[in-house]
Amino acid sequence: MRSGQVFYKNELAGTLTQLDNGSFLFQYDEQWLIDSNKPSISLTMPKTKMEFQSATLFPFFFNFIPEGVNKRLICSKKRIDINDYFGILLEVAGGDTIGAVKIIKTI
């Protein structure tokens, strides 16, 4: 199991987890849910206590992954399998991202 904390404008919004069977879960942080001023991170994941589940990486998060030569360079340099989308996501989405969302790998 691997996971990352999802931040929106540098505030913890939730947790994204890849289970051992390869499926994914996303759940909003309780404090994020309580604050009515905090938005959902995606239109496809409205604020709810419900845990979102998917057999594949959620499209919202998949779109953070670079393509083409950038993807190959990152995979080569960081020794990540080119098909390990979650591994790539955890490597690239914790830094200077375009937009308000970051994903920080948890240990």
N, C-alpha and C positions, 0 to 999 in steps of 0.2 A: 504494500500500500504506500502510495506517495500522495503528498498534499501540498497545497499552497494557500497562503492567506491572500484574499482578494481585497485590495484597497481601492477606495474611490476618493480621489482628491486627498490622498494620504491618510484616510481614516479607514479602519477595518470595517469592511462591509460583509464579508462572509468567508467561507472556506470551500475550496475546490479540491476534491479528492479523487484519485484513481484507485479503485479497488484491485485486489490481486487477480480478479478475473478479467480485468481490462476495462470494466465499465466505470462510469463517472458519476459523481454526486456533487451537487452544489447546494449549500445551505447558507442563508443569511445569518449574520451574527445577531444575537438577541438584542444588543444595544442599538444596532442599526434598525431593527424592526420597530423598536419602541419609539424612536424619534420620527414623528410624522413629517418632518422637514427633509428627511433623507430620501432620495429617489431610489428606484430600482436601478440596478446596474445595466439592465438591458430590457427592451420591450418584451423579449421572449422569456424573461425571468422576473415577473412582477414580485413585489415584496409580499412574502407570505412565510408562515412558519413551515410550510410544506418543503420537504427536501426534493430538489429536482434530480431526476435520474436519467441517464442516457447510456446506451450501449457504446456510443462513440463520443469523442470530445465535442462538447457543445459548440455549435457554429460560432457563437459570440466569441468564445475563447480561441477557437481555431483560427479566426481571422487575425490574431496577433502574431501568428507564425510567419516568418519571412518565406519568400519563395525563391526559386531559381538558384543563382550563384550565391546569393547571400545565405540561403539555407544550407547549401553544401559547405560553404566556408565555416559557418558556425558549427555544423556537425563534425567537420574534420578537425577543427581546432579544439573543440570541447569533447571530442570522442563520443558523440551521441549518434546512435543509429538514425539514419535519415527517415525512418518510418516511426520513430519514437516521438510522436507529436507532443505528448505531455512533457517529455524530457526537454524538448526544444522550447516549449512554452515557458517552462520554469526557468530556463536559461536566459531567455530574451525579454520576458515581460516584467522583470523586476527592476529594470533600469529606467532609462529615459524613454518612456513610451509616448506615442501619439495619443492624446486623449487623457481622460481622467483616471483610467483603470490601470493598476499594476498588480502583478501576482508575484508574491515573495515565497520562495520555497521554504517549507517548514522542515525541520530536522526530525 
